[in-house]
Amino acid sequence: MAFVLGVTGSIACGKSVLCRHLANFHGARHVDADRHVHTMYEPGKPGFDRIVARFGDDVVGADGYIDRKALGDIVFGKPDLLAALRTAIGDIEGEFMRLLREMKDDSAPIAVFETVRLFEGPYMEICDAGWLVAAEDERAIDRLMARNGFTREEAEQRMASATPWRERAAKADLVLHNNGSVADFQAAIDAAVDQALMTRR
């Protein structure tokens, strides 16, 4: 039975670095739950039809799949449209809970469940711990500009659209700060894993 670790954090905070390190050096199974959602609206699935009905044919790419960039441009910064998109996709919460129950029975020592909305659903009922990865705004903005080629204004807009990590810190079992070097962050991850496995609840 795996130790199920929920991981969340704001944009450009280092979630991918954390999850990759856990997989490479601690034998963890990693599930990017938000990426898994994409499978819920592949062509032929009800989510696909509902999205097209709600947002129009323009969100379908030349390959016949939903053009996530086009769809993202429509819903970005519009909570009502984002909520409509979640409804159109289908029972995301139910699918995530199914995934978590499956992960609990995994043979890996650690199963990492990564999602932006870790604390906004019932997922901590199954997770053994919930970690929040945090980075100061300026550090995250610099990463967005370097990684995504954003202008500063674009990076600031992305930051403004995300829930600040401080608003979720109280719900986390651990807040991992990622404001220094990759080596420093990885050392903090190693120490946190050792502590979590010793005190697993």
BASE-517016 format. One line per field, with one value per atom (N, C-alpha, C, O): y, z negated, x; atom name. Coordinates in Angstrom, 2 decimals, decimal comma, m for minus. Atoms other than C-alpha are relative to their C-alpha. Layout:
<atoms>
py = [Y:...]
pz = [Z:...]
px = [X:...]
atomo = [CA:...]
</atoms>
This chain:
<atoms>
py = [m1,19:0,00:1,25:1,41:m1,17:3,28:1,11:1,23:m1,27:6,46:1,00:1,36:m0,89:8,79:1,45:1,92:m1,37:12,29:0,95:0,88:m1,03:15,14:1,18:1,65:m1,12:17,92:1,08:0,81:m1,13:21,36:1,21:1,17:m1,23:24,88:0,90:0,48:m0,96:27,97:m0,20:m1,06:0,10:28,44:0,35:1,28:m0,24:28,26:m0,03:0,69:0,09:27,29:m1,14:m1,15:1,12:24,06:m1,35:m2,30:1,28:21,33:m1,10:m2,23:1,01:19,55:m0,49:m1,68:0,38:19,60:m0,96:m1,97:0,85:18,10:m1,39:m2,40:1,29:15,36:m0,83:m2,05:0,72:14,46:m0,56:m1,68:0,45:14,22:m1,20:m2,16:1,11:11,97:m1,27:m2,37:1,16:9,69:m0,57:m1,79:0,43:9,57:m0,52:m1,43:0,33:9,29:m0,68:m1,15:0,64:7,90:m1,07:m1,58:1,07:5,41:0,28:m0,64:m0,37:7,33:m0,19:m0,03:m0,06:6,85:1,40:1,87:m1,37:10,28:0,05:m0,40:m0,22:11,10:1,50:2,10:m1,41:14,60:m0,01:m0,21:0,14:14,66:1,02:0,70:m1,03:17,92:m0,37:m0,08:0,48:16,45:m1,18:m1,34:1,14:13,32:0,46:m0,24:m0,54:15,51:0,08:m0,07:m0,11:15,92:m1,25:m1,18:1,24:12,28:m0,05:m0,85:0,01:13,07:0,72:0,62:m0,66:15,18:m0,28:0,58:0,44:13,23:m0,22:m0,45:0,23:12,83:m1,31:m2,33:1,19:10,38:m0,11:m0,93:0,02:11,07:1,11:2,13:m1,00:12,98:1,39:2,39:m1,29:15,72:0,80:2,02:m0,67:16,51:0,65:1,82:m0,52:16,92:1,17:2,15:m1,09:19,09:1,27:2,37:m1,18:21,39:0,68:1,91:m0,58:21,87:0,68:1,75:m0,59:22,51:1,32:2,25:m1,21:25,12:1,09:2,27:m1,01:26,84:0,12:1,02:m0,13:26,23:m0,82:m1,32:0,82:24,46:0,58:m0,14:m0,63:26,95:m0,58:m0,39:0,57:25,10:m1,38:m2,02:1,28:21,97:0,28:1,03:m0,20:21,83:m0,78:m1,57:0,68:20,58:m1,51:m2,27:1,43:17,20:m0,67:m1,88:0,56:16,77:m0,03:m0,40:m0,07:17,20:1,42:2,38:m1,33:20,08:0,75:0,23:m0,87:22,91:0,68:1,66:m0,49:23,55:1,45:2,17:m1,40:26,82:0,93:1,94:m0,81:28,20:0,03:1,08:0,08:27,01:0,79:1,48:m0,74:28,43:1,50:2,23:m1,43:31,82:0,50:1,64:m0,38:31,84:0,12:1,07:0,05:30,96:0,73:0,95:m0,62:32,69:1,28:2,17:m1,19:35,24:0,17:1,22:m0,08:34,44:m1,17:m2,25:1,09:32,38:m0,69:m1,90:0,61:31,84:m0,98:m2,05:0,88:30,36:m1,19:m2,29:1,11:28,28:m1,03:m2,23:0,91:26,84:m0,76:m1,95:0,65:26,12:m1,09:m2,14:0,99:24,31:m1,24:m2,36:1,15:22,12:m0,85:m2,08:0,72:21,23:m0,80:m1,95:0,66:20,38:m1,22:m2,23:1,12:18,12:m1,25:m2,35:1,15:15,90:m0,08:0,93:0,19:14,44:m0,11:m1,20:m0,03:15,51:m0,52:m1,31:0,42:15,01:m1,51:m2,14:1,44:11,48:m0,76:m1,79:0,63:10,61:0,09:m0,86:m0,16:12,00:m0,95:m1,53:0,92:9,96:m1,44:m2,22:1,33:6,83:m0,20:m1,26:0,06:7,60:m0,19:m1,01:0,06:8,11:m1,37:m1,89:1,34:4,81:m1,01:m1,93:0,87:3,09:0,20:m0,76:m0,31:4,86:m0,55:m0,96:0,50:3,79:m1,45:m1,87:1,42:0,16:m0,24:m1,39:0,14:0,85:m0,66:m0,51:0,67:m1,20:0,94:0,58:m0,96:1,90:0,48:0,51:m0,48:3,24:1,31:1,55:m1,30:6,69:0,16:m0,16:m0,33:7,66:1,48:1,92:m1,46:11,36:0,41:0,12:m0,49:12,95:1,52:2,24:m1,43:16,37:0,65:0,24:m0,74:18,79:1,40:1,61:m1,39:22,53:0,12:0,92:m0,13:21,99:m1,07:m1,62:1,06:19,55:0,23:m0,72:m0,29:21,31:0,45:0,77:m0,46:22,24:m1,17:m0,96:1,18:18,71:m0,92:m0,54:0,95:15,61:m0,83:m1,86:0,85:14,36:m0,32:m1,37:0,25:14,70:m1,11:m1,56:1,15:11,99:m1,26:m2,18:1,17:9,52:0,27:m0,63:m0,34:11,35:m0,14:0,24:0,11:10,56:1,32:1,56:m1,33:14,06:0,91:0,45:m0,98:17,24:1,04:1,74:m0,96:19,35:1,14:0,94:m1,21:22,88:0,53:0,84:m0,57:24,09:1,49:1,90:m1,45:27,84:0,68:0,23:m0,85:30,46:1,45:1,77:m1,42:34,19:0,48:m0,04:m0,45:36,12:0,37:m0,01:m0,45:37,68:m1,18:m1,18:1,20:34,29:m0,72:m1,17:0,67:32,77:0,77:0,17:m0,83:35,68:m0,19:m0,33:0,22:35,27:m1,35:m1,47:1,33:31,56:m0,05:m0,66:m0,02:32,19:0,69:0,24:m0,73:34,71:m0,85:m0,85:0,81:32,34:m1,28:m1,68:1,31:29,12:0,10:m0,68:m0,09:30,28:1,11:1,22:m1,10:33,30:1,12:1,89:m1,05:35,56:1,35:1,42:m1,32:39,29:0,11:m0,73:m0,15:40,58:0,18:m0,36:m0,23:41,76:m1,30:m1,54:1,29:38,33:m0,89:m1,56:0,81:36,63:0,48:m0,33:m0,56:38,97:m0,33:m0,56:0,36:38,25:m1,45:m1,75:1,41:34,50:m0,14:m0,91:0,05:35,05:0,51:m0,07:m0,60:37,23:m0,92:m0,84:0,90:34,52:m1,21:m1,92:1,17:31,91:0,38:1,52:m0,23:31,55:0,12:m0,78:m0,16:32,93:m1,17:m1,62:1,17:30,13:0,24:m0,69:m0,30:31,92:m0,28:m0,56:0,24:31,48:m1,48:m1,84:1,44:27,69:m0,65:m1,84:0,57:27,25:m0,70:m1,73:0,57:26,51:m1,40:m2,18:1,31:23,47:m1,06:m2,26:0,94:21,90:m0,60:0,06:0,63:19,42:0,56:0,59:m0,56:20,98:1,01:0,77:m0,98:24,10:m0,07:0,20:0,09:23,57:1,25:1,47:m1,25:26,87:m0,26:m0,92:0,20:26,93:1,35:1,80:m1,32:30,24:0,02:1,05:0,06:29,06:m0,85:m0,84:0,84:26,64:m1,30:m1,67:1,31:23,34:m0,98:m1,78:0,91:21,51:0,21:m0,75:m0,30:23,27:m0,55:m1,12:0,47:22,44:m1,52:m2,08:1,46:18,79:m0,52:m1,55:0,41:18,54:0,14:m0,71:m0,20:19,94:m1,09:m1,55:1,08:17,38:m1,30:m2,00:1,25:14,50:m0,04:m1,07:m0,06:15,63:m0,15:m0,82:0,06:16,05:m1,40:m1,85:1,37:12,58:m0,91:m1,68:0,82:10,96:0,23:m0,72:m0,35:12,79:m0,53:m1,07:0,42:11,99:m1,51:m1,99:1,46:8,27:m0,53:m1,58:0,41:8,06:0,24:m0,47:m0,41:9,72:m0,17:0,51:0,15:8,49:m0,29:m1,06:0,09:8,79:m1,10:m1,32]
pz = [0,00:0,00:0,00:m0,87:m0,17:1,13:m0,98:m1,46:0,71:m0,85:1,05:1,94:m1,01:1,12:m0,41:m1,45:0,28:1,27:0,97:2,18:m0,82:2,55:0,13:m0,86:m0,26:4,17:0,76:1,74:m0,68:5,13:m0,11:m0,78:0,03:5,63:1,14:2,06:m1,04:7,73:1,23:1,24:m1,26:11,24:m0,19:m0,92:m0,01:11,72:m1,38:m1,65:1,35:8,12:m0,15:m1,08:0,09:8,81:m0,23:m0,64:0,19:8,63:0,87:0,41:m0,91:11,65:m0,47:m0,37:0,53:10,13:m1,16:m1,25:1,16:6,92:0,45:m0,01:m0,43:8,67:0,76:0,58:m0,75:11,02:m0,96:m0,78:0,97:8,08:m0,80:m1,04:0,75:6,14:0,84:0,33:m0,89:9,16:0,24:0,23:m0,38:10,00:m1,17:m1,01:1,13:6,51:m1,16:m2,09:1,10:4,27:0,50:m0,27:m0,55:6,60:0,02:0,01:0,06:6,60:1,33:2,40:m1,17:9,02:0,01:m1,02:m0,09:10,26:0,92:2,07:m0,82:11,51:0,02:m1,01:m0,19:12,90:0,26:1,39:m0,10:12,21:0,96:1,69:m0,88:14,06:1,47:2,32:m1,37:17,18:0,34:1,48:m0,20:16,72:0,43:1,16:m0,38:17,08:1,52:2,05:m1,47:20,77:0,63:1,68:m0,55:21,32:m0,11:0,57:0,21:20,16:1,12:1,22:m1,11:23,24:1,34:2,21:m1,30:26,01:0,95:0,49:m0,96:29,23:m0,29:m0,56:0,25:28,76:m1,42:m1,71:1,39:25,05:m0,24:0,44:0,25:23,59:m0,30:0,08:0,31:22,30:1,24:1,26:m1,27:25,85:0,57:0,95:m0,58:27,06:m0,81:m0,23:0,84:24,09:0,16:0,18:m0,18:24,55:1,33:1,39:m1,31:28,24:m0,01:0,57:0,07:27,50:m0,77:m0,43:0,84:24,87:0,59:0,51:m0,43:26,50:1,52:1,99:m1,45:30,22:0,70:0,08:m0,81:33,05:0,08:0,42:m0,11:32,93:m0,99:m0,82:0,98:29,93:0,43:m0,29:m0,53:32,05:0,98:1,94:m0,85:33,62:1,29:1,51:m1,30:37,06:m0,16:0,74:0,24:35,51:m0,54:m0,76:0,50:34,27:m1,50:m2,04:1,46:30,61:m0,45:0,32:0,56:28,33:0,00:m0,46:0,00:28,85:m1,37:m1,62:1,38:25,22:m0,10:m0,99:0,02:25,99:0,36:m0,29:m0,40:27,80:m1,11:m1,39:1,09:24,99:m1,21:m1,86:1,12:22,37:0,19:m0,77:m0,28:24,07:m0,27:m0,67:0,22:23,82:m1,48:m1,90:1,41:20,13:m0,93:m2,10:0,88:18,81:m0,63:0,07:0,71:16,15:m0,11:m0,51:0,05:16,36:m0,83:m0,29:0,89:13,34:0,42:0,25:m0,39:14,72:1,16:1,19:m1,13:17,97:m0,41:0,12:0,50:16,11:m0,70:m0,56:0,67:13,96:1,03:0,85:m1,06:17,12:0,69:1,06:m0,61:18,58:m0,89:m0,39:0,91:15,49:0,04:0,03:m0,09:15,67:1,29:1,30:m1,30:19,36:0,06:0,68:m0,04:18,82:m0,62:m0,09:0,65:16,43:m1,47:m2,08:1,44:12,95:m0,32:m0,54:0,27:12,35:m1,40:m1,60:1,38:8,61:m0,15:m0,80:0,07:8,99:0,66:0,16:m0,70:11,48:m0,83:m0,87:0,85:9,15:m1,19:m1,56:1,14:6,23:0,45:m0,29:m0,54:8,42:0,16:m0,18:m0,17:9,29:m1,34:m1,46:1,32:5,64:m0,64:m1,24:0,57:4,54:0,69:0,06:m0,76:7,30:m0,45:m0,59:0,41:6,23:m1,39:m1,65:1,35:2,61:0,01:m0,85:m0,10:3,70:0,84:1,11:m0,85:5,79:m0,77:m1,99:0,63:5,11:m0,23:m0,94:0,22:5,25:m1,45:m2,07:1,39:1,87:m0,18:m1,23:0,03:2,69:1,29:2,37:m1,17:5,04:m0,09:m1,03:0,03:5,90:0,85:2,04:m0,66:6,77:0,11:m0,87:m0,22:8,29:0,61:1,67:m0,52:8,75:m0,58:m1,74:0,46:8,50:m1,11:m2,03:0,92:6,56:m1,10:m1,44:1,01:3,92:m1,21:m1,71:1,22:1,03:0,28:m0,65:m0,36:2,95:0,23:0,72:m0,15:2,98:m1,18:m2,15:1,11:0,75:0,05:m0,61:m0,32:1,90:m1,20:m1,24:1,17:m1,45:m0,89:m1,82:0,72:m2,77:0,30:m0,52:m0,41:m0,88:m0,09:m0,42:0,07:m0,75:m1,42:m2,38:1,31:m3,61:m0,45:m1,64:0,30:m3,41:1,20:2,33:m1,07:m1,42:m0,08:m1,09:m0,04:m0,40:0,95:2,03:m0,82:0,94:0,37:m0,51:m0,47:3,07:0,20:0,84:m0,04:2,77:0,50:0,25:m0,45:4,42:m0,10:0,13:0,04:3,95:1,40:2,40:m1,28:6,68:1,01:2,17:m0,94:8,19:0,60:1,78:m0,48:8,44:1,03:2,06:m0,92:10,10:1,31:2,38:m1,21:12,54:0,87:2,09:m0,75:13,54:0,71:1,86:m0,59:14,14:1,18:2,21:m1,08:16,26:1,24:2,36:m1,13:18,41:0,70:1,93:m0,58:18,90:0,64:1,72:m0,44:19,31:1,14:2,09:m0,95:21,29:1,04:1,97:m0,93:23,09:m0,18:0,75:0,26:21,46:m0,18:m0,61:0,42:21,19:m1,50:m2,06:1,44:17,63:m0,26:m1,22:0,18:18,06:0,10:m0,69:m0,15:19,29:m1,22:m1,69:1,18:16,40:m1,22:m2,00:1,13:13,89:0,10:m0,91:m0,19:15,41:m0,41:m1,06:0,38:14,99:m1,53:m2,12:1,45:11,40:m0,68:m1,67:0,59:10,67:0,09:m0,72:m0,19:11,96:m0,92:m1,05:0,87:9,52:m1,45:m1,85:1,43:5,86:m0,69:m0,57:0,70:3,74:m0,97:m1,65:0,83:1,90:m1,47:m2,20:1,42:m1,44:m0,43:m1,60:0,32:m1,25:m0,22:m0,79:0,13:m1,16:m0,98:m1,28:0,84:m3,48:m1,24:m1,65:1,24:m6,56:0,20:m0,75:m0,28:m4,84:0,30:0,33:m0,39:m3,95:m1,22:m2,25:1,05:m6,10:0,01:m1,01:m0,14:m4,76:1,13:2,19:m1,06:m2,80:0,35:m0,49:m0,48:m0,72:0,80:1,86:m0,68:0,27:1,04:0,75:m1,09:3,59:0,54:1,60:m0,39:3,76:0,24:0,60:m0,18:3,99:1,18:2,22:m1,09:6,11:0,08:m0,87:m0,16:7,48:m1,03:m1,60:0,97:5,25:m1,40:m2,12:1,31:2,15:m0,11:m1,13:0,00:3,11:m0,08:m0,81:0,03:3,74:m1,37:m1,82:1,35:0,36:m0,97:m1,84:0,85:m1,30:0,27:m0,66:m0,36:0,59:m0,67:m1,26:0,59:m0,59:m1,50:m2,03:1,44:m4,21:m0,32:m1,28:0,22:m3,93:0,22:m0,51:m0,26:m2,44:m1,17:m1,64:1,13:m5,22:m1,21:m1,88:1,14:m7,84:0,19:m0,75:m0,27:m6,18:m0,14:m0,70:0,05:m5,85:m1,42:m1,77:1,39:m9,48:m0,83:m1,80:0,81:m10,73:0,77:0,47:m0,84:m8,14:m0,88:m1,83:0,84:m9,47:0,48:m0,11]
px = [0,85:0,00:0,88:1,75:m0,86:1,53:m0,34:m1,47:0,19:1,99:m0,47:0,30:0,56:m0,29:0,26:m0,20:m0,40:1,13:m0,68:m0,46:0,62:m1,00:0,95:1,50:m0,91:1,04:m0,75:m1,44:0,62:m0,20:0,91:1,95:m0,79:1,10:m0,42:m1,12:0,35:0,75:0,88:1,77:m0,72:2,11:1,48:1,82:m1,45:5,91:0,64:1,60:m0,56:6,56:1,00:1,80:m0,92:8,43:m0,65:0,02:0,70:5,78:0,61:0,79:m0,55:7,27:1,36:1,67:m1,32:10,76:m0,18:0,52:0,28:9,38:m0,45:0,10:0,56:7,39:1,03:1,10:m1,04:10,24:1,05:1,52:m1,00:12,66:m0,53:0,20:0,59:10,28:m0,03:0,20:0,04:9,92:1,39:1,59:m1,35:13,63:0,82:1,64:m0,88:15,11:m0,70:m0,04:0,72:12,36:m0,97:m1,78:0,82:10,65:m1,48:m2,30:1,42:7,39:m0,70:m0,11:0,89:4,54:m0,61:m1,10:0,50:3,47:m1,21:m1,14:1,19:m0,02:m0,29:m0,60:0,38:m0,59:m1,50:m1,94:1,45:m4,32:m0,61:m1,55:0,54:m4,93:0,23:m0,61:m0,25:m3,32:m0,91:m1,34:0,90:m5,41:m1,39:m2,09:1,31:m8,50:m0,15:m1,25:0,06:m7,59:m0,60:m1,24:0,55:m8,54:m1,52:m2,16:1,45:m12,07:m0,75:m1,97:0,69:m12,77:0,68:0,76:m0,51:m11,09:m1,19:m2,31:1,09:m13,13:m0,73:m0,10:0,80:m15,97:m0,50:m1,37:0,44:m16,36:m1,03:m1,00:1,04:m19,33:0,56:m0,04:m0,60:m17,03:0,33:0,18:m0,32:m15,93:m1,25:m1,23:1,24:m19,50:m0,55:m1,04:0,52:m20,48:0,83:0,28:m0,86:m17,47:m0,30:m0,40:0,29:m18,20:m1,37:m1,54:1,33:m21,87:0,02:m0,72:m0,03:m20,97:0,88:0,53:m0,97:m17,98:0,15:0,85:m0,01:m18,46:1,07:2,01:m0,92:m16,64:1,41:2,35:m1,32:m13,75:1,01:2,21:m0,92:m12,30:0,49:1,26:m0,47:m11,77:1,14:0,98:m1,17:m8,31:m0,08:m1,00:m0,06:m7,34:0,13:m0,23:m0,18:m6,49:m1,27:m1,29:1,25:m10,06:m0,13:m1,17:0,01:m9,14:m0,29:m0,17:0,21:m10,04:1,33:2,35:m1,18:m7,54:0,04:m0,67:m0,01:m6,64:0,45:0,01:m0,42:m4,90:m1,16:m1,38:1,15:m7,94:m1,05:m1,63:0,97:m10,18:0,49:m0,29:m0,58:m7,82:m0,11:m0,37:0,12:m7,87:m1,42:m1,61:1,40:m11,67:m0,32:m0,99:0,41:m11,93:0,96:0,63:m1,00:m8,78:m0,55:m1,03:0,42:m9,66:m1,51:m1,99:1,47:m13,40:m0,53:m0,77:0,41:m14,51:m1,30:m1,43:1,27:m18,03:0,20:m0,40:m0,26:m16,71:0,86:0,70:m0,82:m14,12:m0,88:m0,69:0,94:m16,91:m0,83:m1,11:0,77:m18,92:0,83:0,31:m0,88:m15,91:0,11:0,03:m0,11:m15,51:m1,27:m1,22:1,27:m19,20:m0,08:m0,53:0,06:m18,90:0,92:0,57:m0,95:m15,89:m0,61:m0,46:0,63:m17,83:0,35:0,71:m0,21:m17,37:1,49:2,02:m1,44:m13,78:0,29:1,21:m0,23:m14,06:m0,12:0,71:0,17:m15,36:1,14:1,58:m1,12:m12,63:1,29:2,07:m1,18:m9,95:m0,05:0,97:0,12:m11,29:0,25:0,85:m0,28:m11,22:1,50:2,04:m1,46:m7,59:0,70:1,61:m0,64:m6,67:m0,16:0,78:0,20:m8,21:0,90:1,43:m0,90:m6,25:1,45:2,19:m1,36:m3,05:0,31:1,44:m0,19:m3,54:0,47:1,25:m0,36:m3,17:1,25:1,60:m1,19:m0,05:1,13:1,24:m1,14:3,07:1,18:2,12:m1,08:5,29:m0,02:m1,08:m0,02:6,45:m0,76:m1,36:0,68:5,03:m0,79:m0,29:0,81:2,21:m0,35:m1,02:0,15:2,17:m1,19:m1,26:1,21:m1,17:0,12:m0,05:m0,24:m0,51:m1,23:m1,70:1,14:m3,40:m0,03:0,33:0,11:m3,97:m1,03:m0,87:1,13:m7,20:0,00:m1,05:m0,13:m5,91:m0,90:m1,51:0,75:m7,66:m1,43:m2,17:1,34:m10,83:m0,96:m2,07:0,85:m12,24:0,22:0,88:m0,13:m12,42:1,27:1,37:m1,15:m9,03:0,89:1,53:m0,83:m7,29:m0,56:0,11:0,54:m9,61:0,81:0,88:m0,78:m7,42:1,50:2,28:m1,43:m4,07:0,53:m0,14:m0,64:m1,70:0,59:0,76:m0,53:m0,25:m0,23:m0,34:0,15:m0,71:1,10:1,23:m1,10:2,27:m0,33:m0,88:0,17:2,11:1,38:2,18:m1,26:5,02:m0,21:m1,18:0,17:5,54:1,26:2,38:m1,11:7,71:m0,44:m1,61:0,33:7,87:m0,38:0,11:0,56:6,06:1,08:1,00:m1,04:9,18:0,76:1,10:m0,68:10,87:m0,87:m0,37:0,91:7,80:m0,14:m0,19:0,10:7,49:1,24:1,13:m1,25:11,15:m0,03:0,39:0,06:10,58:m0,97:m0,68:0,97:7,49:0,56:0,35:m0,58:9,34:1,06:1,14:m1,07:12,29:m0,54:m0,10:0,51:10,30:m1,00:m0,96:1,11:7,28:0,17:m0,62:m0,19:8,69:m1,00:m1,24:0,97:6,11:0,68:1,83:m0,43:6,50:m0,28:m0,98:0,26:6,51:m1,50:m2,04:1,44:2,91:m0,78:m1,69:0,68:1,81:0,23:m0,68:m0,32:3,60:m0,78:m1,28:0,74:1,97:m1,49:m2,14:1,41:m1,46:m0,24:m1,24:0,14:m0,92:0,07:m0,69:m0,12:0,17:m1,28:m1,73:1,20:m2,87:m1,20:m2,12:1,14:m5,21:0,04:m0,95:m0,16:m3,87:m0,25:m0,04:0,21:m4,78:1,36:2,19:m1,28:m1,89:0,25:m0,67:m0,30:m0,11:m0,29:m0,63:0,22:m0,48:m1,43:m1,69:1,41:m4,26:m0,28:m1,32:0,21:m3,86:0,97:0,86:m1,07:m0,88:m0,54:0,01:0,52:m2,99:m0,58:m0,68:0,59:m4,53:1,06:0,75:m1,06:m1,19:0,69:0,83:m0,81:0,73:1,41:2,09:m1,34:3,92:0,02:m0,56:m0,24:4,84:1,48:2,34:m1,38:7,99:0,32:m0,26:m0,35:9,58:1,10:2,10:m0,95:11,42:0,45:0,02:m0,50:13,25:1,51:2,07:m1,45:16,85:0,39:m0,28:m0,50:18,82:m0,79:m1,49:0,64:17,51:0,56:m0,19:m0,63:20,01:m0,57:m0,83:0,57:18,69:m1,42:m1,81:1,38:15,11:m0,05:m0,87:m0,02:15,96:0,41:m0,11:m0,40:17,68:m1,17:m1,36:1,18:14,55:m1,04:m1,71:0,93:12,44:0,42:m0,41:m0,50:14,65:m0,28:m0,71:0,23:14,39:m1,48:m1,86:1,44:10,63:m0,54:m1,43:0,44:10,17:0,36:m0,47:m0,43:12,18:m0,90:m1,31:0,85:10,12:m1,41:m2,01:1,38:6,79:m0,16:m1,15:0,11:7,48:0,18:m0,35:m0,18:8,59:m1,25:m1,52:1,16:5,42:m1,31:m2,29:1,20:2,89:m1,21:m1,17:1,19:m0,58:m0,93:m1,99]
atomo = [N:CA:C:O:N:CA:C:O:N:CA:C:O:N:CA:C:O:N:CA:C:O:N:CA:C:O:N:CA:C:O:N:CA:C:O:N:CA:C:O:N:CA:C:O:N:CA:C:O:N:CA:C:O:N:CA:C:O:N:CA:C:O:N:CA:C:O:N:CA:C:O:N:CA:C:O:N:CA:C:O:N:CA:C:O:N:CA:C:O:N:CA:C:O:N:CA:C:O:N:CA:C:O:N:CA:C:O:N:CA:C:O:N:CA:C:O:N:CA:C:O:N:CA:C:O:N:CA:C:O:N:CA:C:O:N:CA:C:O:N:CA:C:O:N:CA:C:O:N:CA:C:O:N:CA:C:O:N:CA:C:O:N:CA:C:O:N:CA:C:O:N:CA:C:O:N:CA:C:O:N:CA:C:O:N:CA:C:O:N:CA:C:O:N:CA:C:O:N:CA:C:O:N:CA:C:O:N:CA:C:O:N:CA:C:O:N:CA:C:O:N:CA:C:O:N:CA:C:O:N:CA:C:O:N:CA:C:O:N:CA:C:O:N:CA:C:O:N:CA:C:O:N:CA:C:O:N:CA:C:O:N:CA:C:O:N:CA:C:O:N:CA:C:O:N:CA:C:O:N:CA:C:O:N:CA:C:O:N:CA:C:O:N:CA:C:O:N:CA:C:O:N:CA:C:O:N:CA:C:O:N:CA:C:O:N:CA:C:O:N:CA:C:O:N:CA:C:O:N:CA:C:O:N:CA:C:O:N:CA:C:O:N:CA:C:O:N:CA:C:O:N:CA:C:O:N:CA:C:O:N:CA:C:O:N:CA:C:O:N:CA:C:O:N:CA:C:O:N:CA:C:O:N:CA:C:O:N:CA:C:O:N:CA:C:O:N:CA:C:O:N:CA:C:O:N:CA:C:O:N:CA:C:O:N:CA:C:O:N:CA:C:O:N:CA:C:O:N:CA:C:O:N:CA:C:O:N:CA:C:O:N:CA:C:O:N:CA:C:O:N:CA:C:O:N:CA:C:O:N:CA:C:O:N:CA:C:O:N:CA:C:O:N:CA:C:O:N:CA:C:O:N:CA:C:O:N:CA:C:O:N:CA:C:O:N:CA:C:O:N:CA:C:O:N:CA:C:O:N:CA:C:O:N:CA:C:O:N:CA:C:O:N:CA:C:O:N:CA:C:O:N:CA:C:O:N:CA:C:O:N:CA:C:O:N:CA:C:O:N:CA:C:O:N:CA:C:O:N:CA:C:O:N:CA:C:O:N:CA:C:O:N:CA:C:O:N:CA:C:O:N:CA:C:O:N:CA:C:O:N:CA:C:O:N:CA:C:O:N:CA:C:O:N:CA:C:O:N:CA:C:O:N:CA:C:O:N:CA:C:O:N:CA:C:O:N:CA:C:O:N:CA:C:O:N:CA:C:O:N:CA:C:O:N:CA:C:O:N:CA:C:O:N:CA:C:O:N:CA:C:O:N:CA:C:O:N:CA:C:O:N:CA:C:O:N:CA:C:O:N:CA:C:O:N:CA:C:O:N:CA:C:O:N:CA:C:O:N:CA:C:O:N:CA:C:O:N:CA:C:O:N:CA:C:O:N:CA:C:O:N:CA:C:O:N:CA:C:O:N:CA:C:O:N:CA:C:O:N:CA:C:O:N:CA:C:O:N:CA:C:O:N:CA:C:O:N:CA:C:O:N:CA:C:O:N:CA:C:O:N:CA:C:O:N:CA:C:O:N:CA:C:O:N:CA:C:O:N:CA:C:O:N:CA:C:O:N:CA:C:O:N:CA:C:O:N:CA:C:O:N:CA:C:O:N:CA:C:O:N:CA:C:O:N:CA:C:O:N:CA:C:O:N:CA:C:O:N:CA:C:O:N:CA:C:O:N:CA:C:O:N:CA:C:O:N:CA:C:O:N:CA:C:O:N:CA:C:O:N:CA:C:O:N:CA:C:O:N:CA:C:O:N:CA:C:O:N:CA:C:O:N:CA:C:O:N:CA:C:O:N:CA:C:O]
</atoms>
